């Protein structure tokens, strides 16, 4: 009888786990679907006002795109390459150049005073930073570039990604929202997969060499992880939607800047909070996603919610560092 009970319990365990996973999937589908429905419902009213703003500057951007068309002789490959590789990559390195100066010198103070993990990377090890830069350049040149080239062939086969007319504002907004949701789903699960012990020690451990990350570490990863977890979740949205190259340029640039902010190690005013992903680097088994939606559904932010970092996980609207306004609790031996 005890053996039968044990068998029954063992069979119920997997079923219970499957039920929990299925329940999380249903909740995720409901939340993401509801968000998309609300966006579609309000796009004609909410985005009408934003469309007016877009229209005011639309002629300017349309003129620039037309000039680029003429400059490159209408060469679609060149247009796509400039939009999806050159512009996002320049934005990434220009932003990281400023952060690396702060990391290496401890100046200017208006950046370094917002450090999240106090006393870490103060200053950063130059040799370790050089290694990270070399790895990131390798990933961009030999992995990102071929993948973007393949994406161009796919999108060219599907339609005209470099058409002379730019898309409307509300369509760009809708596409960016869909791209963000798709990235959240595919990044969360691919990232969590790389934390499996069989994969972590051979692949993802490279990225986690930095327990206190800096901006450039956003793309510091094993080649397989860079392809499956860094690139594919970002490429998927524009590829499925058949986005215009200008929309893809905007999405790639936003994605690179946001992931840089989340790794930068500084909680700067008016920028998205990096506390969520910084905590992931500190603790490893929390906060796997980008937006945090799936972490909430799967309970992979439970420990994070009990920390001061969670209280500081908000948009900083003042010049006072959150490490000062919401300080860590004093240690027991003090």
C-alpha positions, 0 to 999 in steps of 0.5 A: 500500500505504501508503494502504491501511495508513493506511485500515486504521489509520484504520478500526481507531481508531474501532473501538478507541475504540468497544470501549473505551467499550463496555468501560467501559459494561459495567464500569460496569453490572457494578459498579453492578449488583453494588452494587445486588444486594448492597444488596438481599441485605443489606437485610433483615439490615443494615437490620433493626438500622437499622430499630430505630433508625428505629422509635424515632424513626419515631413522632416523624416520623410525628407531624410529617408528620401535623401538616403534613397537618392544617396545610395541610388535606391540600393535596397541592400545598402539602405537596409544595412545602414538602417538595421546595422550601422545606425543601431550599432553606432547608437550602441557604441556612442552610448557605451563610450560615455559609460566606459569613460565613467567605468574606467575613470570614476568620472564624471560624478553626475553618472558614477554617483548613481552606481547600483552596486556600491564599491563594485567596478569602481573603477572597472578592471581595464583588462576585463573590459577590453576582453568584453569589448573584443567579444562584443565586436566579434559577436556583432561582426561575425554573428549579428551581421550575417543574421541581419543579412539573412533577415534582409533576404527573407523580408525582401522575399516577402515584400518591400522593406525599403520602400520610399514611403515611411509608415504612419505613426500608429502603425509604427507604435503597434509594431513596436508593441508587438515586437516588445511582447515577442521579445519578452516571450522568447527572451524569457524562455531562451534565457531561462533555458540557458540557466539549465545546469547542463547549458549554464556552465558551458554557455551562459556562464560567460555572460555571468562572469560579470556579477556587477555588469557594465553597459557593453556586457549587454552583448557579451555572451557565448556565440550560441547565446548571442544567436538564440537569446540576444538576436532571435527574440529581437529579429522575430518581430520585424521578420514576422510583421514585414516591417519597414526598414525605418521601423526595424531601425527604430526597434533595433536601436531601442532594443540595444539602448534598453539592454545597455541601460539594464546592464549599465550598473547605474540607475540614472534619472529619467532612464528605465530602471536597471535594478531588475536585470542588475539583480539577476546578475547579482543573484543568477536565479531571479528576474529572467525577462525584459519587462518582468511580465513572465517573471511575475507569472512564473514567480521568478521575481519572488526574492527580488520583491523582498529586497530594497532593489525592488523598492528602487525599481522605478523611474528616477525623477529627481537628482538624488540617487535612489541608493541614498533615498532608499538605502539598504537596511543596516547590517545586523552587526552594525 
